[in-house]
Amino acid sequence: MRVISFFDSENKEHWIEEIRKSDWNASTFLAKMLTDGTFFRNRR
């Protein structure tokens, strides 16, 4: 398995599209947070 850091990736849009293709229930929410730049907004 290869682990890829989204935030270090040069092709973030590609990975967002791959996340959207997932059948994981939270994939749409994750893709939206990554697209909007709100992934780290509510960190504690």
mmCIF entry with sequence, helices, sheets and N, C-alpha, C, O atoms, coordinates in Angstrom:
data_MODEL
# 
_entry.id   MODEL 
# 
_entity.id                         1 
_entity.type                       polymer 
_entity.pdbx_number_of_molecules   1 
# 
_entity_poly.entity_id                      1 
_entity_poly.type                           'polypeptide(L)' 
_entity_poly.nstd_linkage                   no 
_entity_poly.nstd_monomer                   no 
_entity_poly.pdbx_seq_one_letter_code       MRVISFFDSENKEHWIEEIRKSDWNASTFLAKMLTDGTFFRNRR 
_entity_poly.pdbx_seq_one_letter_code_can   MRVISFFDSENKEHWIEEIRKSDWNASTFLAKMLTDGTFFRNRR 
_entity_poly.pdbx_strand_id                 A 
# 
loop_
_entity_poly_seq.entity_id 
_entity_poly_seq.num 
_entity_poly_seq.mon_id 
_entity_poly_seq.hetero 
1 1  MET n 
1 2  ARG n 
1 3  VAL n 
1 4  ILE n 
1 5  SER n 
1 6  PHE n 
1 7  PHE n 
1 8  ASP n 
1 9  SER n 
1 10 GLU n 
1 11 ASN n 
1 12 LYS n 
1 13 GLU n 
1 14 HIS n 
1 15 TRP n 
1 16 ILE n 
1 17 GLU n 
1 18 GLU n 
1 19 ILE n 
1 20 ARG n 
1 21 LYS n 
1 22 SER n 
1 23 ASP n 
1 24 TRP n 
1 25 ASN n 
1 26 ALA n 
1 27 SER n 
1 28 THR n 
1 29 PHE n 
1 30 LEU n 
1 31 ALA n 
1 32 LYS n 
1 33 MET n 
1 34 LEU n 
1 35 THR n 
1 36 ASP n 
1 37 GLY n 
1 38 THR n 
1 39 PHE n 
1 40 PHE n 
1 41 ARG n 
1 42 ASN n 
1 43 ARG n 
1 44 ARG n 
# 
_struct_asym.id          A 
_struct_asym.entity_id   1 
# 
loop_
_struct_conf.conf_type_id 
_struct_conf.id 
_struct_conf.pdbx_PDB_helix_id 
_struct_conf.beg_label_comp_id 
_struct_conf.beg_label_asym_id 
_struct_conf.beg_label_seq_id 
_struct_conf.pdbx_beg_PDB_ins_code 
_struct_conf.end_label_comp_id 
_struct_conf.end_label_asym_id 
_struct_conf.end_label_seq_id 
_struct_conf.pdbx_end_PDB_ins_code 
_struct_conf.beg_auth_comp_id 
_struct_conf.beg_auth_asym_id 
_struct_conf.beg_auth_seq_id 
_struct_conf.end_auth_comp_id 
_struct_conf.end_auth_asym_id 
_struct_conf.end_auth_seq_id 
_struct_conf.pdbx_PDB_helix_class 
_struct_conf.details 
_struct_conf.pdbx_PDB_helix_length 
HELX_P HELX_P1 AA1 PHE A 6  ? ASP A 8  ? PHE A 6  ASP A 8  5 ? 3  
HELX_P HELX_P2 AA2 LYS A 12 ? LYS A 21 ? LYS A 12 LYS A 21 1 ? 10 
HELX_P HELX_P3 AA3 SER A 27 ? ASP A 36 ? SER A 27 ASP A 36 1 ? 10 
# 
_struct_conf_type.id          HELX_P 
_struct_conf_type.criteria    ? 
_struct_conf_type.reference   ? 
# 
loop_
_atom_site.group_PDB 
_atom_site.id 
_atom_site.type_symbol 
_atom_site.label_atom_id 
_atom_site.label_alt_id 
_atom_site.label_comp_id 
_atom_site.label_asym_id 
_atom_site.label_entity_id 
_atom_site.label_seq_id 
_atom_site.pdbx_PDB_ins_code 
_atom_site.Cartn_x 
_atom_site.Cartn_y 
_atom_site.Cartn_z 
_atom_site.occupancy 
_atom_site.B_iso_or_equiv 
_atom_site.pdbx_formal_charge 
_atom_site.auth_seq_id 
_atom_site.auth_comp_id 
_atom_site.auth_asym_id 
_atom_site.auth_atom_id 
_atom_site.pdbx_PDB_model_num 
ATOM 1   N N  . MET A 1 1  ? 0.844   -1.168 0.000  1.00 0.00 ? 1  MET A N  1 
ATOM 2   C CA . MET A 1 1  ? 0.000   0.000  0.000  1.00 0.00 ? 1  MET A CA 1 
ATOM 3   C C  . MET A 1 1  ? 0.890   1.232  0.000  1.00 0.00 ? 1  MET A C  1 
ATOM 4   O O  . MET A 1 1  ? 1.939   1.262  0.645  1.00 0.00 ? 1  MET A O  1 
ATOM 5   N N  . ARG A 1 2  ? 0.458   2.235  -0.727 1.00 0.00 ? 2  ARG A N  1 
ATOM 6   C CA . ARG A 1 2  ? 1.179   3.499  -0.795 1.00 0.00 ? 2  ARG A CA 1 
ATOM 7   C C  . ARG A 1 2  ? 0.340   4.558  -0.102 1.00 0.00 ? 2  ARG A C  1 
ATOM 8   O O  . ARG A 1 2  ? -0.828  4.741  -0.444 1.00 0.00 ? 2  ARG A O  1 
ATOM 9   N N  . VAL A 1 3  ? 0.913   5.250  0.856  1.00 0.00 ? 3  VAL A N  1 
ATOM 10  C CA . VAL A 1 3  ? 0.213   6.315  1.573  1.00 0.00 ? 3  VAL A CA 1 
ATOM 11  C C  . VAL A 1 3  ? 0.597   7.635  0.925  1.00 0.00 ? 3  VAL A C  1 
ATOM 12  O O  . VAL A 1 3  ? 1.777   7.928  0.731  1.00 0.00 ? 3  VAL A O  1 
ATOM 13  N N  . ILE A 1 4  ? -0.421  8.428  0.593  1.00 0.00 ? 4  ILE A N  1 
ATOM 14  C CA . ILE A 1 4  ? -0.206  9.713  -0.070 1.00 0.00 ? 4  ILE A CA 1 
ATOM 15  C C  . ILE A 1 4  ? -0.741  10.813 0.823  1.00 0.00 ? 4  ILE A C  1 
ATOM 16  O O  . ILE A 1 4  ? -1.869  10.728 1.309  1.00 0.00 ? 4  ILE A O  1 
ATOM 17  N N  . SER A 1 5  ? 0.050   11.835 1.040  1.00 0.00 ? 5  SER A N  1 
ATOM 18  C CA . SER A 1 5  ? -0.410  12.988 1.811  1.00 0.00 ? 5  SER A CA 1 
ATOM 19  C C  . SER A 1 5  ? -1.153  13.935 0.874  1.00 0.00 ? 5  SER A C  1 
ATOM 20  O O  . SER A 1 5  ? -0.558  14.502 -0.041 1.00 0.00 ? 5  SER A O  1 
ATOM 21  N N  . PHE A 1 6  ? -2.436  14.102 1.101  1.00 0.00 ? 6  PHE A N  1 
ATOM 22  C CA . PHE A 1 6  ? -3.231  14.999 0.263  1.00 0.00 ? 6  PHE A CA 1 
ATOM 23  C C  . PHE A 1 6  ? -2.648  16.404 0.282  1.00 0.00 ? 6  PHE A C  1 
ATOM 24  O O  . PHE A 1 6  ? -2.518  17.033 -0.768 1.00 0.00 ? 6  PHE A O  1 
ATOM 25  N N  . PHE A 1 7  ? -2.297  16.899 1.452  1.00 0.00 ? 7  PHE A N  1 
ATOM 26  C CA . PHE A 1 7  ? -1.860  18.283 1.599  1.00 0.00 ? 7  PHE A CA 1 
ATOM 27  C C  . PHE A 1 7  ? -0.486  18.541 0.989  1.00 0.00 ? 7  PHE A C  1 
ATOM 28  O O  . PHE A 1 7  ? -0.146  19.689 0.704  1.00 0.00 ? 7  PHE A O  1 
ATOM 29  N N  . ASP A 1 8  ? 0.306   17.491 0.784  1.00 0.00 ? 8  ASP A N  1 
ATOM 30  C CA . ASP A 1 8  ? 1.606   17.626 0.121  1.00 0.00 ? 8  ASP A CA 1 
ATOM 31  C C  . ASP A 1 8  ? 1.517   17.317 -1.371 1.00 0.00 ? 8  ASP A C  1 
ATOM 32  O O  . ASP A 1 8  ? 2.490   17.509 -2.099 1.00 0.00 ? 8  ASP A O  1 
ATOM 33  N N  . SER A 1 9  ? 0.380   16.849 -1.824 1.00 0.00 ? 9  SER A N  1 
ATOM 34  C CA . SER A 1 9  ? 0.204   16.453 -3.215 1.00 0.00 ? 9  SER A CA 1 
ATOM 35  C C  . SER A 1 9  ? 0.163   17.667 -4.139 1.00 0.00 ? 9  SER A C  1 
ATOM 36  O O  . SER A 1 9  ? -0.355  18.725 -3.780 1.00 0.00 ? 9  SER A O  1 
ATOM 37  N N  . GLU A 1 10 ? 0.718   17.490 -5.329 1.00 0.00 ? 10 GLU A N  1 
ATOM 38  C CA . GLU A 1 10 ? 0.657   18.551 -6.343 1.00 0.00 ? 10 GLU A CA 1 
ATOM 39  C C  . GLU A 1 10 ? -0.633  18.481 -7.152 1.00 0.00 ? 10 GLU A C  1 
ATOM 40  O O  . GLU A 1 10 ? -0.940  19.406 -7.903 1.00 0.00 ? 10 GLU A O  1 
ATOM 41  N N  . ASN A 1 11 ? -1.395  17.393 -7.008 1.00 0.00 ? 11 ASN A N  1 
ATOM 42  C CA . ASN A 1 11 ? -2.597  17.183 -7.810 1.00 0.00 ? 11 ASN A CA 1 
ATOM 43  C C  . ASN A 1 11 ? -3.807  16.962 -6.902 1.00 0.00 ? 11 ASN A C  1 
ATOM 44  O O  . ASN A 1 11 ? -4.449  15.913 -6.957 1.00 0.00 ? 11 ASN A O  1 
ATOM 45  N N  . LYS A 1 12 ? -4.108  17.938 -6.083 1.00 0.00 ? 12 LYS A N  1 
ATOM 46  C CA . LYS A 1 12 ? -5.190  17.812 -5.108 1.00 0.00 ? 12 LYS A CA 1 
ATOM 47  C C  . LYS A 1 12 ? -6.547  17.574 -5.766 1.00 0.00 ? 12 LYS A C  1 
ATOM 48  O O  . LYS A 1 12 ? -7.354  16.805 -5.244 1.00 0.00 ? 12 LYS A O  1 
ATOM 49  N N  . GLU A 1 13 ? -6.808  18.210 -6.886 1.00 0.00 ? 13 GLU A N  1 
ATOM 50  C CA . GLU A 1 13 ? -8.110  18.034 -7.556 1.00 0.00 ? 13 GLU A CA 1 
ATOM 51  C C  . GLU A 1 13 ? -8.328  16.583 -7.967 1.00 0.00 ? 13 GLU A C  1 
ATOM 52  O O  . GLU A 1 13 ? -9.444  16.072 -7.870 1.00 0.00 ? 13 GLU A O  1 
ATOM 53  N N  . HIS A 1 14 ? -7.293  15.931 -8.416 1.00 0.00 ? 14 HIS A N  1 
ATOM 54  C CA . HIS A 1 14 ? -7.394  14.512 -8.775 1.00 0.00 ? 14 HIS A CA 1 
ATOM 55  C C  . HIS A 1 14 ? -7.832  13.688 -7.564 1.00 0.00 ? 14 HIS A C  1 
ATOM 56  O O  . HIS A 1 14 ? -8.723  12.845 -7.667 1.00 0.00 ? 14 HIS A O  1 
ATOM 57  N N  . TRP A 1 15 ? -7.198  13.939 -6.418 1.00 0.00 ? 15 TRP A N  1 
ATOM 58  C CA . TRP A 1 15 ? -7.514  13.153 -5.230 1.00 0.00 ? 15 TRP A CA 1 
ATOM 59  C C  . TRP A 1 15 ? -8.899  13.472 -4.687 1.00 0.00 ? 15 TRP A C  1 
ATOM 60  O O  . TRP A 1 15 ? -9.563  12.595 -4.134 1.00 0.00 ? 15 TRP A O  1 
ATOM 61  N N  . ILE A 1 16 ? -9.340  14.706 -4.834 1.00 0.00 ? 16 ILE A N  1 
ATOM 62  C CA . ILE A 1 16 ? -10.716 15.044 -4.438 1.00 0.00 ? 16 ILE A CA 1 
ATOM 63  C C  . ILE A 1 16 ? -11.707 14.272 -5.297 1.00 0.00 ? 16 ILE A C  1 
ATOM 64  O O  . ILE A 1 16 ? -12.706 13.768 -4.785 1.00 0.00 ? 16 ILE A O  1 
ATOM 65  N N  . GLU A 1 17 ? -11.445 14.174 -6.590 1.00 0.00 ? 17 GLU A N  1 
ATOM 66  C CA . GLU A 1 17 ? -12.320 13.401 -7.485 1.00 0.00 ? 17 GLU A CA 1 
ATOM 67  C C  . GLU A 1 17 ? -12.309 11.924 -7.111 1.00 0.00 ? 17 GLU A C  1 
ATOM 68  O O  . GLU A 1 17 ? -13.351 11.269 -7.160 1.00 0.00 ? 17 GLU A O  1 
ATOM 69  N N  . GLU A 1 18 ? -11.164 11.396 -6.744 1.00 0.00 ? 18 GLU A N  1 
ATOM 70  C CA . GLU A 1 18 ? -11.084 9.994  -6.318 1.00 0.00 ? 18 GLU A CA 1 
ATOM 71  C C  . GLU A 1 18 ? -11.883 9.782  -5.023 1.00 0.00 ? 18 GLU A C  1 
ATOM 72  O O  . GLU A 1 18 ? -12.565 8.767  -4.881 1.00 0.00 ? 18 GLU A O  1 
ATOM 73  N N  . ILE A 1 19 ? -11.804 10.710 -4.101 1.00 0.00 ? 19 ILE A N  1 
ATOM 74  C CA . ILE A 1 19 ? -12.582 10.622 -2.856 1.00 0.00 ? 19 ILE A CA 1 
ATOM 75  C C  . ILE A 1 19 ? -14.064 10.635 -3.171 1.00 0.00 ? 19 ILE A C  1 
ATOM 76  O O  . ILE A 1 19 ? -14.827 9.872  -2.578 1.00 0.00 ? 19 ILE A O  1 
ATOM 77  N N  . ARG A 1 20 ? -14.487 11.488 -4.096 1.00 0.00 ? 20 ARG A N  1 
ATOM 78  C CA . ARG A 1 20 ? -15.908 11.566 -4.479 1.00 0.00 ? 20 ARG A CA 1 
ATOM 79  C C  . ARG A 1 20 ? -16.420 10.250 -5.067 1.00 0.00 ? 20 ARG A C  1 
ATOM 80  O O  . ARG A 1 20 ? -17.607 9.948  -4.942 1.00 0.00 ? 20 ARG A O  1 
ATOM 81  N N  . LYS A 1 21 ? -15.564 9.474  -5.696 1.00 0.00 ? 21 LYS A N  1 
ATOM 82  C CA . LYS A 1 21 ? -15.957 8.199  -6.299 1.00 0.00 ? 21 LYS A CA 1 
ATOM 83  C C  . LYS A 1 21 ? -16.198 7.103  -5.256 1.00 0.00 ? 21 LYS A C  1 
ATOM 84  O O  . LYS A 1 21 ? -16.800 6.073  -5.559 1.00 0.00 ? 21 LYS A O  1 
ATOM 85  N N  . SER A 1 22 ? -15.731 7.327  -4.048 1.00 0.00 ? 22 SER A N  1 
ATOM 86  C CA . SER A 1 22 ? -15.811 6.319  -2.996 1.00 0.00 ? 22 SER A CA 1 
ATOM 87  C C  . SER A 1 22 ? -17.255 6.030  -2.602 1.00 0.00 ? 22 SER A C  1 
ATOM 88  O O  . SER A 1 22 ? -18.126 6.895  -2.700 1.00 0.00 ? 22 SER A O  1 
ATOM 89  N N  . ASP A 1 23 ? -17.494 4.793  -2.154 1.00 0.00 ? 23 ASP A N  1 
ATOM 90  C CA . ASP A 1 23 ? -18.819 4.447  -1.647 1.00 0.00 ? 23 ASP A CA 1 
ATOM 91  C C  . ASP A 1 23 ? -18.915 4.659  -0.134 1.00 0.00 ? 23 ASP A C  1 
ATOM 92  O O  . ASP A 1 23 ? -19.916 4.300  0.486  1.00 0.00 ? 23 ASP A O  1 
ATOM 93  N N  . TRP A 1 24 ? -17.886 5.234  0.442  1.00 0.00 ? 24 TRP A N  1 
ATOM 94  C CA . TRP A 1 24 ? -17.863 5.572  1.855  1.00 0.00 ? 24 TRP A CA 1 
ATOM 95  C C  . TRP A 1 24 ? -18.857 6.707  2.088  1.00 0.00 ? 24 TRP A C  1 
ATOM 96  O O  . TRP A 1 24 ? -18.845 7.690  1.347  1.00 0.00 ? 24 TRP A O  1 
ATOM 97  N N  . ASN A 1 25 ? -19.703 6.596  3.087  1.00 0.00 ? 25 ASN A N  1 
ATOM 98  C CA . ASN A 1 25 ? -20.762 7.573  3.329  1.00 0.00 ? 25 ASN A CA 1 
ATOM 99  C C  . ASN A 1 25 ? -20.254 8.999  3.549  1.00 0.00 ? 25 ASN A C  1 
ATOM 100 O O  . ASN A 1 25 ? -20.924 9.957  3.164  1.00 0.00 ? 25 ASN A O  1 
ATOM 101 N N  . ALA A 1 26 ? -19.106 9.145  4.149  1.00 0.00 ? 26 ALA A N  1 
ATOM 102 C CA . ALA A 1 26 ? -18.594 10.479 4.466  1.00 0.00 ? 26 ALA A CA 1 
ATOM 103 C C  . ALA A 1 26 ? -17.721 11.064 3.354  1.00 0.00 ? 26 ALA A C  1 
ATOM 104 O O  . ALA A 1 26 ? -17.173 12.155 3.517  1.00 0.00 ? 26 ALA A O  1 
ATOM 105 N N  . SER A 1 27 ? -17.584 10.368 2.239  1.00 0.00 ? 27 SER A N  1 
ATOM 106 C CA . SER A 1 27 ? -16.687 10.853 1.182  1.00 0.00 ? 27 SER A CA 1 
ATOM 107 C C  . SER A 1 27 ? -17.136 12.192 0.601  1.00 0.00 ? 27 SER A C  1 
ATOM 108 O O  . SER A 1 27 ? -16.296 13.038 0.295  1.00 0.00 ? 27 SER A O  1 
ATOM 109 N N  . THR A 1 28 ? -18.423 12.394 0.446  1.00 0.00 ? 28 THR A N  1 
ATOM 110 C CA . THR A 1 28 ? -18.919 13.664 -0.087 1.00 0.00 ? 28 THR A CA 1 
ATOM 111 C C  . THR A 1 28 ? -18.595 14.805 0.869  1.00 0.00 ? 28 THR A C  1 
ATOM 112 O O  . THR A 1 28 ? -18.184 15.886 0.447  1.00 0.00 ? 28 THR A O  1 
ATOM 113 N N  . PHE A 1 29 ? -18.784 14.551 2.168  1.00 0.00 ? 29 PHE A N  1 
ATOM 114 C CA . PHE A 1 29 ? -18.484 15.557 3.181  1.00 0.00 ? 29 PHE A CA 1 
ATOM 115 C C  . PHE A 1 29 ? -16.988 15.875 3.201  1.00 0.00 ? 29 PHE A C  1 
ATOM 116 O O  . PHE A 1 29 ? -16.604 17.043 3.258  1.00 0.00 ? 29 PHE A O  1 
ATOM 117 N N  . LEU A 1 30 ? -16.147 14.849 3.155  1.00 0.00 ? 30 LEU A N  1 
ATOM 118 C CA . LEU A 1 30 ? -14.705 15.058 3.145  1.00 0.00 ? 30 LEU A CA 1 
ATOM 119 C C  . LEU A 1 30 ? -14.280 15.835 1.908  1.00 0.00 ? 30 LEU A C  1 
ATOM 120 O O  . LEU A 1 30 ? -13.488 16.771 2.013  1.00 0.00 ? 30 LEU A O  1 
ATOM 121 N N  . ALA A 1 31 ? -14.788 15.467 0.746  1.00 0.00 ? 31 ALA A N  1 
ATOM 122 C CA . ALA A 1 31 ? -14.443 16.174 -0.493 1.00 0.00 ? 31 ALA A CA 1 
ATOM 123 C C  . ALA A 1 31 ? -14.841 17.639 -0.414 1.00 0.00 ? 31 ALA A C  1 
ATOM 124 O O  . ALA A 1 31 ? -14.104 18.506 -0.885 1.00 0.00 ? 31 ALA A O  1 
ATOM 125 N N  . LYS A 1 32 ? -15.996 17.926 0.174  1.00 0.00 ? 32 LYS A N  1 
ATOM 126 C CA . LYS A 1 32 ? -16.445 19.318 0.319  1.00 0.00 ? 32 LYS A CA 1 
ATOM 127 C C  . LYS A 1 32 ? -15.515 20.097 1.242  1.00 0.00 ? 32 LYS A C  1 
ATOM 128 O O  . LYS A 1 32 ? -15.155 21.235 0.940  1.00 0.00 ? 32 LYS A O  1 
ATOM 129 N N  . MET A 1 33 ? -15.127 19.502 2.354  1.00 0.00 ? 33 MET A N  1 
ATOM 130 C CA . MET A 1 33 ? -14.217 20.189 3.282  1.00 0.00 ? 33 MET A CA 1 
ATOM 131 C C  . MET A 1 33 ? -12.861 20.454 2.631  1.00 0.00 ? 33 MET A C  1 
ATOM 132 O O  . MET A 1 33 ? -12.276 21.518 2.835  1.00 0.00 ? 33 MET A O  1 
ATOM 133 N N  . LEU A 1 34 ? -12.362 19.507 1.860  1.00 0.00 ? 34 LEU A N  1 
ATOM 134 C CA . LEU A 1 34 ? -11.081 19.689 1.191  1.00 0.00 ? 34 LEU A CA 1 
ATOM 135 C C  . LEU A 1 34 ? -11.184 20.759 0.105  1.00 0.00 ? 34 LEU A C  1 
ATOM 136 O O  . LEU A 1 34 ? -10.268 21.564 -0.064 1.00 0.00 ? 34 LEU A O  1 
ATOM 137 N N  . THR A 1 35 ? -12.281 20.770 -0.619 1.00 0.00 ? 35 THR A N  1 
ATOM 138 C CA . THR A 1 35 ? -12.488 21.764 -1.670 1.00 0.00 ? 35 THR A CA 1 
ATOM 139 C C  . THR A 1 35 ? -12.660 23.163 -1.095 1.00 0.00 ? 35 THR A C  1 
ATOM 140 O O  . THR A 1 35 ? -12.113 24.130 -1.625 1.00 0.00 ? 35 THR A O  1 
ATOM 141 N N  . ASP A 1 36 ? -13.419 23.268 -0.012 1.00 0.00 ? 36 ASP A N  1 
ATOM 142 C CA . ASP A 1 36 ? -13.699 24.573 0.613  1.00 0.00 ? 36 ASP A CA 1 
ATOM 143 C C  . ASP A 1 36 ? -12.561 25.074 1.487  1.00 0.00 ? 36 ASP A C  1 
ATOM 144 O O  . ASP A 1 36 ? -12.548 26.241 1.879  1.00 0.00 ? 36 ASP A O  1 
ATOM 145 N N  . GLY A 1 37 ? -11.603 24.201 1.797  1.00 0.00 ? 37 GLY A N  1 
ATOM 146 C CA . GLY A 1 37 ? -10.503 24.589 2.668  1.00 0.00 ? 37 GLY A CA 1 
ATOM 147 C C  . GLY A 1 37 ? -10.891 24.647 4.138  1.00 0.00 ? 37 GLY A C  1 
ATOM 148 O O  . GLY A 1 37 ? -10.260 25.354 4.924  1.00 0.00 ? 37 GLY A O  1 
ATOM 149 N N  . THR A 1 38 ? -11.938 23.899 4.511  1.00 0.00 ? 38 THR A N  1 
ATOM 150 C CA . THR A 1 38 ? -12.416 23.932 5.890  1.00 0.00 ? 38 THR A CA 1 
ATOM 151 C C  . THR A 1 38 ? -12.040 22.680 6.682  1.00 0.00 ? 38 THR A C  1 
ATOM 152 O O  . THR A 1 38 ? -12.551 22.481 7.784  1.00 0.00 ? 38 THR A O  1 
ATOM 153 N N  . PHE A 1 39 ? -11.180 21.855 6.160  1.00 0.00 ? 39 PHE A N  1 
ATOM 154 C CA . PHE A 1 39 ? -10.819 20.603 6.819  1.00 0.00 ? 39 PHE A CA 1 
ATOM 155 C C  . PHE A 1 39 ? -10.279 20.833 8.235  1.00 0.00 ? 39 PHE A C  1 
ATOM 156 O O  . PHE A 1 39 ? -10.605 20.076 9.150  1.00 0.00 ? 39 PHE A O  1 
ATOM 157 N N  . PHE A 1 40 ? -9.468  21.857 8.420  1.00 0.00 ? 40 PHE A N  1 
ATOM 158 C CA . PHE A 1 40 ? -8.855  22.131 9.732  1.00 0.00 ? 40 PHE A CA 1 
ATOM 159 C C  . PHE A 1 40 ? -9.614  23.167 10.560 1.00 0.00 ? 40 PHE A C  1 
ATOM 160 O O  . PHE A 1 40 ? -9.163  23.519 11.650 1.00 0.00 ? 40 PHE A O  1 
ATOM 161 N N  . ARG A 1 41 ? -10.713 23.645 10.090 1.00 0.00 ? 41 ARG A N  1 
ATOM 162 C CA . ARG A 1 41 ? -11.412 24.764 10.738 1.00 0.00 ? 41 ARG A CA 1 
ATOM 163 C C  . ARG A 1 41 ? -11.789 24.482 12.190 1.00 0.00 ? 41 ARG A C  1 
ATOM 164 O O  . ARG A 1 41 ? -11.565 25.341 13.044 1.00 0.00 ? 41 ARG A O  1 
ATOM 165 N N  . ASN A 1 42 ? -12.345 23.328 12.502 1.00 0.00 ? 42 ASN A N  1 
ATOM 166 C CA . ASN A 1 42 ? -12.861 23.042 13.834 1.00 0.00 ? 42 ASN A CA 1 
ATOM 167 C C  . ASN A 1 42 ? -11.951 22.125 14.645 1.00 0.00 ? 42 ASN A C  1 
ATOM 168 O O  . ASN A 1 42 ? -12.435 21.346 15.466 1.00 0.00 ? 42 ASN A O  1 
ATOM 169 N N  . ARG A 1 43 ? -10.683 22.206 14.431 1.00 0.00 ? 43 ARG A N  1 
ATOM 170 C CA . ARG A 1 43 ? -9.742  21.370 15.202 1.00 0.00 ? 43 ARG A CA 1 
ATOM 171 C C  . ARG A 1 43 ? -9.691  21.838 16.639 1.00 0.00 ? 43 ARG A C  1 
ATOM 172 O O  . ARG A 1 43 ? -9.771  23.033 16.926 1.00 0.00 ? 43 ARG A O  1 
ATOM 173 N N  . ARG A 1 44 ? -9.560  20.890 17.524 1.00 0.00 ? 44 ARG A N  1 
ATOM 174 C CA . ARG A 1 44 ? -9.471  21.210 18.964 1.00 0.00 ? 44 ARG A CA 1 
ATOM 175 C C  . ARG A 1 44 ? -8.084  21.010 19.458 1.00 0.00 ? 44 ARG A C  1 
ATOM 176 O O  . ARG A 1 44 ? -7.812  21.227 20.639 1.00 0.00 ? 44 ARG A O  1 
# 
